[in-house]
Amino acid sequence: MRIPDWVIYGAVIAGLLIASLTGRENADAPPAPPPPDAAEGALLGPITPFDPAITVDAPDIPFQPAAGTAFSIAETGRWATARHVVEGCRRPAIVIGGDRAVAASVRLARQADIAILITDGGPPALPVLMESLRIGERAFHPGFPQGRAGEASSLLLGRETLRVRGRGQRDEPVLVWAETGRTEGLAGTLAGLSGAPALDREGRVLGVTIAESPRRGRIYTTSPETFGPAVLGVAAPGARPLDEPVTVENYGRVADTLRRELRVAQVVCLSV
């Protein structure tokens, strides 16, 4: 029996089709990863020229003494604080209780609102975190707002550029946080919290608290790109973590413990 021509032609076409499909290069990309969990948040991106900016005027006037906050980064007597708290101060000191204070020498970071204070010995250091942060990360800021013991909590929103005009003019990358809570009864400005550590849930330092925007409910801290180099070689490696995780329920109690242990202390400028 003779095979119909259409069967032969169909078989040839099918063979050619199979050969072309099997020989085609497969350059498909793998499926995209799932979006990050809402509670986890996306990784904080790198510094870019498109980051929003906030301008701060720093008039070139004689230094006005002001109190701030510092925290221990090495038991050998190394403390971190905000540069503007001690810049221009001839006799900065760490308050250790009552009317007693320990004199400190100062090293100022060049392009960031960070200063290192040096004393003869100090309390246990707070551990420093050098890892990437995530949007929505929570931070706790223990210190001395308005010159009194107090603290605040916040959530990471992203990056901004702090443009300082006048004395110490510079453009500095900073992190912006939404204030979510503070010491009960603490109203108004958080002045005096400058220099406080921004701690994560494990009590690790994410940066230095340097400014606030009361109208917007924002807290500003140094960025990892400036904080890391400023404390590199100064912060104690393997510093002891806190004894318990920091939460929105206990951060006031944790802050009280840090102040009592002088791991977080008040900075003042002594009169000459």
C-alpha positions, -999 to +999 in steps of 0.1 A: +000+000+000+014+034-010+019+060+019+000+092+010+022+122+002+007+144+029+019+119+055+055+120+042+055+158+040+040+161+075+067+138+090+094+159+073+080+192+086+076+177+121+112+165+121+125+199+110+104+216+137+117+194+165+153+199+153+149+237+153+134+237+188+160+214+204+188+233+188+177+268+200+197+285+227+179+288+260+189+322+276+159+326+298+165+342+332+154+325+364+122+337+381+126+369+401+129+364+438+098+371+459+094+406+473+108+410+509+085+403+538+067+435+549+081+432+584+116+427+570+118+456+546+140+462+516+177+466+520+188+502+524+202+513+490+236+530+484+241+568+485+230+584+453+229+620+440+191+617+440+187+614+477+164+640+492+182+669+510+177+689+541+196+721+547+209+732+581+224+767+588+254+767+611+261+804+618+298+813+624+293+825+659+313+819+692+308+785+707+277+782+729+281+755+756+255+728+753+250+694+768+247+662+747+250+624+749+280+601+744+283+563+745+312+539+751+328+522+722+359+508+740+367+501+777+400+519+772+381+552+774+368+558+739+334+574+734+314+585+704+292+615+702+280+641+677+306+665+665+285+696+670+281+688+707+318+693+714+332+713+684+347+745+698+345+733+734+378+738+752+370+715+781+345+687+772+338+662+800+318+630+806+294+633+836+298+603+858+273+611+885+262+640+907+285+669+902+314+648+891+327+647+855+358+633+838+377+655+814+380+642+778+401+651+748+385+652+713+391+639+679+367+653+652+357+635+621+364+655+590+333+651+569+307+638+594+289+649+625+309+625+647+335+630+674+356+606+694+361+615+731+391+600+750+392+595+787+414+574+810+395+542+810+358+537+807+328+514+811+320+483+789+316+492+752+284+489+732+288+466+702+289+483+668+270+469+638+287+472+604+261+453+584+235+466+558+203+480+572+167+475+561+139+500+555+115+497+585+143+487+609+136+499+644+160+519+665+162+531+701+179+563+711+189+564+749+204+596+761+197+630+778+171+650+759+166+684+774+194+676+798+175+648+815+174+611+812+151+600+784+149+581+752+131+577+719+122+550+694+120+552+656+116+534+623+141+537+594+126+556+564+156+559+541+184+583+532+188+620+529+217+644+524+223+669+553+236+701+538+254+722+564+259+758+554+281+782+573+306+769+599+318+734+590+301+736+556+296+701+541+272+677+524+268+646+546+247+615+539+224+607+568+197+582+577+162+596+584+139+578+609+103+584+618+099+589+656+075+563+670+077+569+707+096+586+735+098+588+773+064+594+788+059+630+797+087+642+775+073+670+753+089+693+728+124+692+715+148+662+718+178+686+721+204+669+743+199+636+726+225+646+700+253+621+703+231+592+715+235+558+700+209+544+677+205+508+688+189+479+671+169+451+688+202+434+699+216+466+714+241+471+686+250+506+675+237+516+641+249+552+642+250+584+661+219+605+666+227+640+653+195+660+646+157+661+647+129+677+628+100+681+654+075+694+628+080+663+606+085+639+635+119+629+621+152+618+638+185+619+619+215+597+624+248+592+608+250+568+579+270+535+579+293+551+553+304+578+577+300+560+611+320+529+601+352+548+591+350+571+621+351+543+646+372+519+627+402+509+648+387+527+678+356+506+686+364+475+706+359+443+686+336+416+701+320+440+726+295+424+749+259+426+737+230+435+759+216+409+783+181+411+767+167+421+734+154+457+732+117+461+725+091+488+724+079+475+758+113+476+776+135+502+759+130+527+787+142+502+812+171+492+790+181+528+786+180+533+823+204+504+827+228+518+801+229+552+818+234+536+852+263+516+838+277+547+821+277+530+788+255+559+778+265+592+795+260+629+794+285+652+777+290+688+790+314+716+782+331+728+814+336+765+819+372+776+816 
